[in-house]
């Protein structure tokens, strides 16, 4: 893995926006390699997949009794992952005629399922757009152009996780490129561990949790070293003590990338 990573790292670093490298060479870059946004789930929980038959797989829907039809619909309603469209249509069918219940199980449930899946996909697109996740964005747009129930379900069940894994790995390679330039040892170590594991869970965990904590460790080390400067001003010394007392990842990052340059020397 690491033997091929050098080439990928060079490519990813080249793709990193120029603003990431505008700070002085001895300082951390002023922008994160990933946008600040809500964590993108690795694997969403798709709304209920509609059954083709009742809970008794040996009974075709068109041969089910009224009691069997009701039981099948109640099973769908009991699923905690059922989406709003499925719940709405299931309740309407349950309050209707035998023919309405049968129609729901045969076709209506899958139509409602496609509605719920479309909502889920649009939510994914919104987060991916916020995060700049190009593979997910491309796959979702292709999916919405086709918009077949089967394609929507396949994306939610398997395709999204695969696309998100690719985007997470690209983001981590960019993080690694910036960290290597800045000599941020904790970030480099944690990024390499995530890339060595290369599971959706490990990549997502580092991108949305581990990176922030590792960067805070490196920022803290950087700031503490500033105290060893024999020519440090009183204002800088006081500002460093204040940010170290705060100790939050956000305060450390801001001081390293912005705040220190605003202190009168």
KENUBA-161627 format. One line per field, with one value per residue (C-alpha): residue number from 1; residue in one letter; x, y, z. Coordinates in Angstrom, 1 decimal, decimal comma. Last residue first. Layout:
REM KENUBA-161627
seq = NUM / ...
type = A / ...
px = X / ...
py = Y / ...
pz = Z / ...
***
This chain:
REM KENUBA-161627
seq = 265 / 264 / 263 / 262 / 261 / 260 / 259 / 258 / 257 / 256 / 255 / 254 / 253 / 252 / 251 / 250 / 249 / 248 / 247 / 246 / 245 / 244 / 243 / 242 / 241 / 240 / 239 / 238 / 237 / 236 / 235 / 234 / 233 / 232 / 231 / 230 / 229 / 228 / 227 / 226 / 225 / 224 / 223 / 222 / 221 / 220 / 219 / 218 / 217 / 216 / 215 / 214 / 213 / 212 / 211 / 210 / 209 / 208 / 207 / 206 / 205 / 204 / 203 / 202 / 201 / 200 / 199 / 198 / 197 / 196 / 195 / 194 / 193 / 192 / 191 / 190 / 189 / 188 / 187 / 186 / 185 / 184 / 183 / 182 / 181 / 180 / 179 / 178 / 177 / 176 / 175 / 174 / 173 / 172 / 171 / 170 / 169 / 168 / 167 / 166 / 165 / 164 / 163 / 162 / 161 / 160 / 159 / 158 / 157 / 156 / 155 / 154 / 153 / 152 / 151 / 150 / 149 / 148 / 147 / 146 / 145 / 144 / 143 / 142 / 141 / 140 / 139 / 138 / 137 / 136 / 135 / 134 / 133 / 132 / 131 / 130 / 129 / 128 / 127 / 126 / 125 / 124 / 123 / 122 / 121 / 120 / 119 / 118 / 117 / 116 / 115 / 114 / 113 / 112 / 111 / 110 / 109 / 108 / 107 / 106 / 105 / 104 / 103 / 102 / 101 / 100 / 99 / 98 / 97 / 96 / 95 / 94 / 93 / 92 / 91 / 90 / 89 / 88 / 87 / 86 / 85 / 84 / 83 / 82 / 81 / 80 / 79 / 78 / 77 / 76 / 75 / 74 / 73 / 72 / 71 / 70 / 69 / 68 / 67 / 66 / 65 / 64 / 63 / 62 / 61 / 60 / 59 / 58 / 57 / 56 / 55 / 54 / 53 / 52 / 51 / 50 / 49 / 48 / 47 / 46 / 45 / 44 / 43 / 42 / 41 / 40 / 39 / 38 / 37 / 36 / 35 / 34 / 33 / 32 / 31 / 30 / 29 / 28 / 27 / 26 / 25 / 24 / 23 / 22 / 21 / 20 / 19 / 18 / 17 / 16 / 15 / 14 / 13 / 12 / 11 / 10 / 9 / 8 / 7 / 6 / 5 / 4 / 3 / 2 / 1
type = X / X / X / X / X / X / X / X / X / X / X / X / X / X / X / X / X / X / X / X / X / X / X / X / X / X / X / X / X / X / X / X / X / X / X / X / X / X / X / X / X / X / X / X / X / X / X / X / X / X / X / X / X / X / X / X / X / X / X / X / X / X / X / X / X / X / X / X / X / X / X / X / X / X / X / X / X / X / X / X / X / X / X / X / X / X / X / X / X / X / X / X / X / X / X / X / X / X / X / X / X / X / X / X / X / X / X / X / X / X / X / X / X / X / X / X / X / X / X / X / X / X / X / X / X / X / X / X / X / X / X / X / X / X / X / X / X / X / X / X / X / X / X / X / X / X / X / X / X / X / X / X / X / X / X / X / X / X / X / X / X / X / X / X / X / X / X / X / X / X / X / X / X / X / X / X / X / X / X / X / X / X / X / X / X / X / X / X / X / X / X / X / X / X / X / X / X / X / X / X / X / X / X / X / X / X / X / X / X / X / X / X / X / X / X / X / X / X / X / X / X / X / X / X / X / X / X / X / X / X / X / X / X / X / X / X / X / X / X / X / X / X / X / X / X / X / X / X / X / X / X / X / X / X / X / X / X / X / X / X / X / X / X / X / X
px = 5,7 / 2,1 / -0,1 / -2,2 / 0,2 / -0,2 / -4,0 / -4,3 / -2,9 / -1,5 / -4,0 / -7,0 / -5,9 / -5,3 / -8,6 / -10,5 / -8,8 / -9,7 / -6,8 / -8,2 / -5,2 / -3,0 / -4,6 / -4,2 / -0,6 / 0,2 / -1,4 / 0,5 / 3,8 / 3,0 / 2,2 / 5,3 / 7,4 / 9,3 / 13,0 / 14,4 / 12,0 / 11,3 / 7,7 / 7,1 / 7,7 / 4,5 / 2,6 / 3,9 / 3,3 / -0,3 / -0,9 / 0,3 / -2,0 / -4,9 / -4,3 / -4,5 / -7,8 / -9,4 / -8,0 / -9,4 / -13,0 / -14,4 / -11,7 / -10,2 / -13,5 / -14,6 / -11,5 / -11,5 / -15,2 / -15,0 / -12,1 / -8,6 / -6,7 / -3,4 / -5,1 / -6,4 / -3,1 / -1,3 / -3,7 / -3,1 / 0,7 / 0,8 / -1,7 / 0,4 / 3,6 / 2,6 / 5,7 / 4,0 / 4,5 / 3,7 / 0,5 / -0,6 / 0,0 / -1,6 / -4,7 / -4,9 / -4,5 / -7,2 / -9,6 / -8,9 / -9,5 / -12,8 / -14,0 / -13,2 / -14,9 / -17,9 / -18,3 / -18,2 / -20,6 / -23,0 / -23,0 / -24,0 / -27,4 / -28,3 / -27,0 / -28,7 / -32,0 / -31,9 / -30,9 / -33,8 / -36,4 / -35,3 / -34,1 / -32,0 / -30,9 / -31,1 / -28,6 / -26,1 / -26,4 / -25,9 / -22,8 / -21,2 / -21,9 / -20,6 / -17,4 / -16,9 / -17,1 / -16,9 / -18,1 / -21,1 / -21,9 / -21,6 / -24,0 / -26,6 / -26,2 / -26,8 / -30,0 / -31,1 / -30,4 / -32,5 / -35,4 / -35,1 / -35,1 / -38,3 / -40,1 / -38,7 / -40,2 / -43,5 / -43,5 / -42,3 / -45,2 / -47,8 / -47,0 / -48,0 / -48,3 / -50,2 / -52,5 / -53,4 / -54,2 / -56,4 / -58,1 / -58,9 / -60,5 / -59,0 / -57,7 / -54,7 / -54,0 / -53,9 / -51,7 / -49,3 / -49,2 / -48,3 / -45,7 / -44,1 / -43,8 / -42,5 / -39,8 / -39,7 / -36,6 / -38,4 / -40,2 / -43,5 / -45,4 / -44,0 / -45,1 / -48,5 / -48,8 / -48,1 / -50,5 / -53,3 / -52,8 / -52,8 / -56,0 / -57,6 / -56,6 / -53,6 / -53,9 / -53,0 / -50,0 / -48,5 / -48,4 / -45,3 / -43,2 / -45,4 / -44,4 / -46,4 / -45,0 / -42,8 / -41,6 / -40,9 / -37,5 / -37,8 / -36,0 / -32,3 / -29,9 / -27,1 / -23,6 / -20,5 / -22,5 / -21,2 / -20,1 / -21,5 / -19,4 / -16,1 / -14,6 / -11,6 / -8,0 / -8,4 / -7,5 / -4,8 / -1,8 / 0,4 / 3,4 / 7,0 / 6,4 / 4,4 / 0,7 / -0,6 / -0,4 / -4,0 / -5,2 / -3,9 / -6,6 / -5,3 / -5,1 / -1,3 / -1,4 / -3,6 / -1,3 / 1,8 / 0,1 / -1,1 / 2,5 / 3,8 / 0,9 / 2,1 / 4,8 / 2,7 / 0,0
py = 41,5 / 42,6 / 39,5 / 39,1 / 36,6 / 34,2 / 34,2 / 32,9 / 29,4 / 28,5 / 30,5 / 29,2 / 25,6 / 25,8 / 27,4 / 24,9 / 21,9 / 23,2 / 23,8 / 26,9 / 27,1 / 26,6 / 29,4 / 31,8 / 30,8 / 31,4 / 34,9 / 35,8 / 34,8 / 36,6 / 39,8 / 39,5 / 39,2 / 36,0 / 36,7 / 33,6 / 31,4 / 28,4 / 29,4 / 28,8 / 25,1 / 25,0 / 26,3 / 23,6 / 20,8 / 22,0 / 22,2 / 18,7 / 17,4 / 19,4 / 18,0 / 14,5 / 15,3 / 16,9 / 14,1 / 11,4 / 12,5 / 13,2 / 12,1 / 9,5 / 7,8 / 7,9 / 6,2 / 3,6 / 2,8 / 2,5 / 0,1 / 1,1 / -0,3 / 1,0 / 4,3 / 4,8 / 4,1 / 6,4 / 9,2 / 8,6 / 8,7 / 11,7 / 13,6 / 12,9 / 13,9 / 17,2 / 18,1 / 21,0 / 19,7 / 16,2 / 17,4 / 19,1 / 16,0 / 13,7 / 15,9 / 15,5 / 11,8 / 11,8 / 13,6 / 11,2 / 8,2 / 9,7 / 10,2 / 6,6 / 5,3 / 7,5 / 5,9 / 2,4 / 3,1 / 4,8 / 1,9 / -0,8 / -0,6 / 3,0 / 2,7 / -0,6 / 0,7 / 3,8 / 1,6 / -0,8 / 1,9 / 3,6 / 7,2 / 7,2 / 10,8 / 10,6 / 7,8 / 9,6 / 12,6 / 10,4 / 8,7 / 12,0 / 13,6 / 10,5 / 10,5 / 14,3 / 14,6 / 18,3 / 18,2 / 20,5 / 18,8 / 15,4 / 16,5 / 17,7 / 14,7 / 12,3 / 14,2 / 13,9 / 10,1 / 9,7 / 11,6 / 9,4 / 6,3 / 7,4 / 7,9 / 4,6 / 2,9 / 4,5 / 2,9 / -0,4 / -0,3 / 0,5 / -2,4 / -5,8 / -5,1 / -1,9 / -3,4 / -6,2 / -3,8 / -1,7 / -4,8 / -5,9 / -2,5 / 0,5 / 1,4 / -0,9 / 0,6 / 4,2 / 3,1 / 1,4 / 4,4 / 6,8 / 4,4 / 3,7 / 7,4 / 8,3 / 5,7 / 2,4 / 1,8 / 1,0 / -1,9 / -2,3 / -0,7 / -3,3 / -6,2 / -4,5 / -4,6 / -8,4 / -9,1 / -7,1 / -9,1 / -12,3 / -11,5 / -10,5 / -13,8 / -14,1 / -15,6 / -12,5 / -11,8 / -15,2 / -17,6 / -19,7 / -16,8 / -16,5 / -13,1 / -11,9 / -11,6 / -9,3 / -7,7 / -3,9 / -2,9 / -0,7 / 2,6 / 2,3 / 2,7 / 4,8 / 3,3 / 5,5 / 8,3 / 11,8 / 13,7 / 17,2 / 19,8 / 21,7 / 21,2 / 18,8 / 19,7 / 22,3 / 25,8 / 28,0 / 25,8 / 25,2 / 27,5 / 27,2 / 27,7 / 30,8 / 30,5 / 30,3 / 26,6 / 25,5 / 28,4 / 26,7 / 24,1 / 20,5 / 18,7 / 18,7 / 17,2 / 14,4 / 13,6 / 13,6 / 11,5 / 9,0 / 8,6 / 8,2 / 5,8 / 3,0 / 1,8 / 2,5 / 0,0
pz = 18,1 / 17,6 / 17,5 / 14,3 / 12,7 / 15,7 / 15,3 / 11,8 / 11,1 / 14,4 / 16,5 / 14,5 / 14,7 / 18,5 / 19,1 / 17,0 / 18,6 / 22,0 / 24,5 / 26,0 / 28,4 / 25,4 / 23,6 / 26,6 / 27,2 / 23,5 / 23,6 / 26,7 / 25,1 / 21,9 / 23,8 / 25,9 / 22,8 / 21,9 / 21,2 / 22,9 / 20,9 / 23,1 / 23,6 / 19,9 / 20,5 / 22,6 / 19,6 / 17,2 / 19,7 / 20,3 / 16,5 / 16,1 / 18,8 / 17,5 / 14,0 / 15,4 / 17,1 / 14,0 / 11,7 / 13,9 / 13,9 / 10,4 / 8,1 / 10,4 / 11,2 / 7,6 / 6,4 / 9,2 / 8,7 / 4,9 / 5,3 / 4,0 / 7,0 / 5,6 / 4,5 / 8,0 / 9,6 / 7,1 / 8,1 / 11,8 / 11,4 / 9,1 / 11,3 / 14,5 / 12,7 / 11,3 / 9,3 / 7,5 / 4,0 / 5,1 / 6,8 / 3,6 / 1,5 / 4,2 / 4,2 / 0,4 / 0,7 / 3,3 / 1,0 / -1,8 / 0,5 / 1,7 / -1,8 / -2,8 / 0,4 / -0,3 / -3,8 / -2,4 / 0,5 / -1,9 / -4,4 / -1,9 / -0,3 / -1,2 / -4,8 / -5,3 / -4,1 / -6,4 / -9,4 / -8,8 / -8,4 / -11,7 / -11,5 / -14,7 / -14,5 / -10,7 / -10,7 / -13,0 / -10,7 / -7,6 / -9,1 / -10,1 / -6,7 / -4,8 / -6,9 / -6,5 / -2,7 / -2,3 / 1,3 / 0,8 / -2,5 / -0,8 / 2,0 / -0,4 / -2,7 / 0,2 / 1,1 / -2,5 / -2,4 / 0,7 / -0,9 / -4,0 / -1,8 / -0,1 / -3,5 / -4,8 / -1,8 / -2,4 / -5,9 / -4,5 / -1,9 / -4,6 / -6,9 / -5,6 / -1,9 / -2,4 / -5,1 / -2,7 / 0,1 / -2,3 / -3,6 / 0,0 / 0,5 / 2,4 / 5,8 / 5,4 / 2,0 / 3,4 / 6,2 / 3,8 / 1,5 / 4,2 / 5,8 / 2,4 / 1,6 / 5,1 / 5,0 / 6,8 / 8,8 / 12,1 / 10,3 / 12,1 / 9,2 / 6,7 / 9,0 / 9,3 / 5,5 / 5,4 / 8,3 / 6,6 / 3,4 / 5,3 / 7,1 / 3,8 / 2,3 / 0,0 / -3,5 / -5,5 / -3,2 / -3,8 / -0,8 / -0,3 / 1,0 / 4,1 / 5,3 / 2,4 / -1,1 / -3,2 / 0,0 / 0,0 / 1,0 / 4,1 / 4,0 / 3,4 / 6,4 / 5,1 / 4,9 / 5,4 / 6,9 / 5,8 / 8,8 / 8,9 / 7,4 / 7,7 / 4,2 / 3,9 / 3,4 / 6,1 / 5,4 / 6,9 / 6,1 / 9,1 / 9,4 / 8,6 / 4,8 / 5,3 / 4,6 / 1,0 / 0,6 / 1,1 / -1,0 / -4,0 / -4,0 / -3,5 / -6,8 / -6,9 / -3,4 / -4,6 / -7,4 / -5,3 / -2,7 / -5,2 / -6,4 / -2,8 / -2,0 / -4,3 / -2,0 / 1,0 / 0,0
***
